[in-house]
């Protein structure tokens, strides 16, 4: 009778199966640190001579990658553009920007930054650093994750607010709503017509704001300013969390709905 030795065959089959599974897993593995949903502050960028230069200390340039859009400030203007990811490949489409003019060298840095964004071809993340590379593989932008930023001691100008009708609307032209978060736990500012004061407390990213006390003026212009004031004060009283990223602040309710959006004053 002929003896068949199965053990070596079994071992070989297991090894082949293991190699196949490893290769399959490697091909389908997701990036270890996806770009979507991250926030970064610029550290350096490439200049017109192709050399790296440190970002100006007098400005903050930042980028939020969220829901297929990258937005932030270039140190002079706010910008927003769409982006696409394919593994570590990154494409940023030309987008929108505000049109403020700033003094040099801030304006020049803003232009260099926008050009570098448009040249993006790939990215890599190493610890707390993000590098964006162009099609030649040259690093054109270097960012880092910001440290913990406190809401206390900051001042803001409102851009939009929840009108209480399930809509976030822009602040009326020719009116200004402000918010000053004092280090003593007091919130104050202008609600568009009257000045207001309230108290606030934070715990991590959670926030509570008390009902506000206001002065008692009646303003006729711009049209609708008193309705805007009432809606704004009602909205911030419902705040349950906040998101502070660079020059942007957003208050949200317990369901995550936006109540008010601000830019740094």
C-alpha positions in Angstrom: 0.0 0.0 0.0 1.3 3.5 -1.0 1.5 6.0 1.9 0.4 9.6 1.1 2.0 12.3 3.3 -0.6 15.1 3.8 1.1 17.2 6.4 3.6 19.1 4.0 0.7 19.7 1.5 -1.5 21.1 4.3 1.3 23.4 5.5 1.9 24.7 2.0 -1.8 25.3 1.4 -2.0 27.3 4.7 1.0 29.4 3.7 -0.4 30.2 0.2 -3.8 31.2 1.7 -2.1 33.4 4.3 -0.1 35.2 1.7 -3.2 35.7 -0.4 -5.2 37.2 2.4 -2.3 39.5 3.4 -2.1 40.9 -0.1 -5.8 41.4 -0.3 -5.9 43.2 3.0 -3.0 45.4 2.0 -4.7 46.5 -1.2 -8.0 47.3 0.5 -6.6 49.0 3.6 -8.0 52.5 4.3 -5.6 55.3 5.0 -4.3 55.3 8.7 -5.3 59.0 9.1 -7.8 60.2 6.6 -7.8 63.9 5.8 -11.6 64.3 5.9 -12.8 66.0 9.1 -9.4 67.5 10.2 -8.3 71.0 11.0 -4.8 72.4 10.5 -2.8 75.7 11.0 -0.2 76.6 8.4 3.5 76.5 9.4 5.3 77.1 6.1 4.7 77.4 2.4 6.6 77.6 -0.9 7.6 81.0 -2.3 7.9 82.2 -5.9 11.5 80.9 -6.0 10.4 77.4 -5.0 11.9 77.8 -1.5 10.1 77.1 1.8 9.2 80.1 3.9 7.8 80.2 7.5 4.2 81.6 7.7 4.0 85.2 9.0 3.6 85.3 12.7 1.2 88.2 12.4 -1.4 86.1 10.6 -3.1 82.7 11.1 -3.6 80.7 7.9 -5.7 77.5 8.4 -7.7 74.8 6.6 -10.7 72.7 7.6 -11.2 69.6 5.4 -14.9 68.7 5.9 -17.6 67.1 3.7 -15.6 67.4 0.5 -14.7 71.1 1.1 -11.6 72.8 2.4 -12.1 76.2 3.9 -10.5 78.7 6.2 -8.6 81.9 6.0 -5.5 82.7 3.9 -4.4 85.3 6.4 -6.3 88.0 4.6 -9.5 86.5 3.1 -11.8 83.6 3.9 -11.8 80.9 1.2 -13.7 77.7 0.4 -13.0 75.1 -2.3 -14.0 71.5 -3.1 -11.5 68.7 -2.8 -11.3 65.1 -3.9 -9.3 62.2 -2.3 -8.1 59.0 -3.9 -5.8 57.3 -1.3 -3.1 59.8 -0.7 -3.9 61.7 -3.9 -5.5 65.1 -3.3 -7.1 67.5 -5.8 -8.3 70.9 -4.8 -10.6 72.8 -7.3 -10.6 76.6 -7.5 -13.2 78.0 -5.1 -14.6 81.2 -3.6 -12.9 83.8 -1.5 -13.8 87.1 0.0 -12.2 90.1 -1.7 -10.5 92.2 1.0 -7.2 94.0 0.2 -4.5 93.6 2.9 -1.1 95.2 3.3 2.1 93.5 2.2 3.5 91.1 3.0 0.2 89.6 4.1 -1.4 90.0 0.7 1.6 88.3 -1.0 1.5 85.4 1.4 -2.2 84.9 0.8 -1.6 84.8 -3.0 1.2 82.2 -2.5 -1.0 80.1 -0.3 -3.9 80.1 -2.8 -1.5 79.1 -5.6 0.0 76.3 -3.5 -3.5 74.9 -2.7 -4.4 74.9 -6.4 -1.2 72.9 -7.1 -2.0 70.1 -4.7 -1.5 66.6 -6.0 -1.0 64.5 -2.9 -0.7 64.7 0.8 0.9 62.9 3.8 0.3 63.0 7.5 3.0 62.3 10.0 2.0 62.7 13.6 0.6 66.2 14.1 1.9 67.5 10.7 0.2 67.6 7.3 2.2 68.1 4.1 0.7 68.9 0.8 2.8 68.1 -2.3 2.5 69.2 -5.9 2.6 67.0 -9.0 6.5 67.0 -8.9 6.4 65.6 -5.4 7.6 68.9 -3.8 6.2 69.9 -0.5 4.3 73.2 -1.0 2.4 73.5 2.3 3.1 72.3 5.8 0.5 72.5 8.6 0.3 71.3 12.2 -2.7 70.5 14.4 -3.4 73.4 16.7 -3.1 73.1 20.5 -6.2 73.4 22.7 -7.7 76.9 22.3 -9.8 78.5 25.0 -13.0 80.3 24.4 -12.4 82.6 27.4 -11.0 86.0 26.5 -12.1 85.9 22.9 -14.2 88.4 20.9 -16.3 87.6 17.8 -18.5 89.2 15.1 -21.6 87.1 14.1 -21.9 86.1 10.5 -25.2 84.2 10.7 -27.7 82.9 13.2 -30.6 80.5 13.5 -33.9 82.5 13.0 -36.0 80.0 14.9 -37.6 78.8 11.7 -35.2 76.0 11.0 -33.0 78.2 8.9 -29.5 79.8 9.5 -29.6 83.3 7.9 -26.9 86.0 7.5 -26.8 88.9 9.8 -28.6 91.9 8.2 -26.4 94.4 6.3 -25.7 97.6 8.2 -26.1 95.8 11.5 -23.5 94.1 13.7 -23.8 91.4 16.3 -20.9 90.7 18.6 -20.0 88.3 21.3 -17.3 88.8 23.9 -16.5 85.8 26.1 -14.9 87.3 29.2 -12.4 85.5 31.4 -14.9 86.1 34.3 -17.5 83.8 32.7 -19.6 86.8 31.4 -20.8 87.0 27.8 -21.5 90.5 26.4 -21.8 92.3 23.2 -24.3 94.0 20.8 -27.3 92.1 19.6 -27.7 94.4 16.6 -29.6 97.2 18.4 -29.2 96.7 22.1 -26.2 95.7 24.2 -26.6 92.4 26.1 -25.0 90.5 29.0 -25.3 86.9 30.1 -23.2 84.3 31.8 -21.6 81.3 30.2 -19.8 78.1 31.4 -17.9 75.5 29.4 -16.9 71.9 30.1 -14.8 70.5 27.3 -16.7 71.4 24.2 -20.0 71.8 26.0 -21.3 75.2 26.8 -24.3 76.7 28.6 -25.4 80.4 28.2 -27.9 82.0 30.5 -30.8 84.2 29.3 -29.5 87.6 28.4 -30.3 91.0 29.9 -30.4 93.8 27.4 -30.7 97.6 27.2 -34.1 98.8 26.1 -33.6 100.7 22.9 -35.9 100.4 19.8 -34.2 100.5 16.5 -36.0 101.2 13.2 -33.2 100.5 10.8 -32.2 98.3 9.2 -35.6 96.9 8.6 -36.1 93.7 10.7 -33.3 94.4 13.1 -35.5 93.9 16.2 -36.7 90.6 15.0 -33.1 89.6 14.2 -32.1 90.6 17.8 -34.8 88.5 19.4 -34.0 85.5 17.3 -30.3 85.7 18.0 -30.7 86.0 21.7 -33.1 83.1 21.7 -30.7 81.0 19.6 -27.6 81.4 21.8 -29.6 80.6 24.9 -30.1 77.1 23.5 -26.4 76.5 23.0 -25.1 73.1 24.1 -21.7 72.8 22.4 -19.3 75.0 20.5 -16.7 74.5 17.8 -13.7 76.8 17.8 -11.3 76.5 14.8 -8.9 79.3 14.2 -10.9 82.4 13.3 -14.2 80.6 13.3 -16.6 79.9 16.1 -19.9 77.9 15.8 -22.5 77.5 18.6 -24.7 74.4 18.3 -27.8 73.0 20.1 -28.1 69.6 21.8 -29.1 68.1 18.4 -26.0 69.5 16.7 -28.0 72.2 14.8 -26.1 75.4 14.1 -27.3 78.3 16.3 -24.8 81.0 15.4 -21.5 81.4 13.4 -18.9 84.0 14.1 -15.5 85.2 12.8 -12.8 86.5 15.2 -13.0 90.2 15.9 
